[in-house]
Amino acid sequence: MDNLGDIRLFVEAAQLGGLSAAGRKLGLTPAAASARLAKLEAQLKARLFERTTRQLRLTDEGRLYLSCCQQALQALDDAEAALQAGQNVVRGKVRISATSDFGRNLLMHWLDEFNELYPEVTFALTLSDSLSNLVQEDIDLAIRFGVPRDSSLVARPLAPNPRVLCASPEYVARHGEPKDPLDLARFDCIVLVTASGPVNEWRFTRGDEVQHYTVPLDTSRETNDGAIAREWALRGYGIVIKSMWDVEADLRADGLRVLLPEWHYPDAPLHALYHRNRFMAPRVRVLLDFLSERFAQVTTELEALLGVPASKPAR
C-alpha cells in the first residue's frame, strides 16, 4: 500500500499512452511523474515501459504487471463503492460515455435535472461513437444504439429508437419530397461512415413491402461524425437518416422535417452498457434508474411527434 499512488500512475500511463498525460490527470508535474515511475521500477527490479521520445510501450513485464494492478485497483474501488452502498450514499463522480448528438441535445439537460436531486454527484462526460473507451478506460456507464458484441458488457435496454429520414424545410421547399425510398435517387443524401464502412445501404419497409436504396457515394456527403451529419441537414445540404433522440429538438423547432413517415427504417434501440464484473456504485445505479424513467416519459411524446408507430417499452 506504500506505493499505491505509484501504481495508479503506472496504470494511467499505460491507458493514456504517456507519462505526462497520466501525471496531469493525477496532479503531478512531468518530473514528479517520471521520478515516481522510476522509483516503482526500482522497487520491482523490472522495466515496465520501453521509452521513446513520442510514446511509452509496455514491456512483457509491464503487461503482466498492468493486468494484476488493474484487478487490484478495481477491487479497491469496488470495496469503497460497497461501503458507500451500505451507507446508502449517492455522491462522487460518474464517468459517462454517450454519442455526440444525444449527449449534447438531451443527456446534458437530464444530468442537470439529476443534479438538482443529487447535488453531491459530479460527472465526467465523454462524447464518442466508439465503444473502445468503455472497454479500455475507466467508464462507469455508456449509452449506445444497438447491442455490442463484447460479452464483458451488460446491455440494459433503455428505450426504442425509431430512425427517421429527414431534411430541412428549406431543402424540401427547393427540391420537394421523395414519393418512396427509390425516389431518393433524385435527391442529395448525407451518409454516416462507421468503423465498418459507410452506411449507404438504406432499407425501408411498409407493411409487407420492402425497398432498398443504395446512396451513391460519389455524389453524397460523407462524415464519421453524427453531429456534422445533422448540421449538414439543418443547413439544407440534403436528406439524412437520424435517430429520433438526436433530432427531437430540431423537429420541435421545425429545423428538420420527417420525410416518408409511413416507411420504417430498421431500429437500433438505446442501451445502457456497463461492466459485467464491476460493482455498481449507488450513484451509478440511481442515475441509471433516473435515465430509464426519463426515457420512458419522453418516448411516447417523441413517437407521436414523429408520426411513427408506438414501440413496446424497453424492459
Buried (B, 14 or more C-beta within 10 A) or exposed (E): EEBEEBBBBBBBBBBBEBBBBBBBBBEBEBEEBBEBBEEBBEEBEBEBBEEEEEEBEBBEBBEEBBEEBBEEBBEEBBEEBEEBBEEEBBBBEBBBBBBBBBBBBBBBEBBEEBEEEBEEBBBEBBBBBBBEBBBEEBBBBBBBBEEBEBEEBBBBBBBBBBBBBBBBEEBBEEBEBBEBBEBBEEBBBBBBBEEEEBEBEBBBEEEEEEBEBEBEEEEBBBBEEBBBBBBBBBEBBBBBBBBBBBBBBBBEEEBBBBBBBEBBBEBBBBBBBBBEEBBBBBBBBBBBEBBBEBBEEBBEEBBEEBEBEEBEEBE
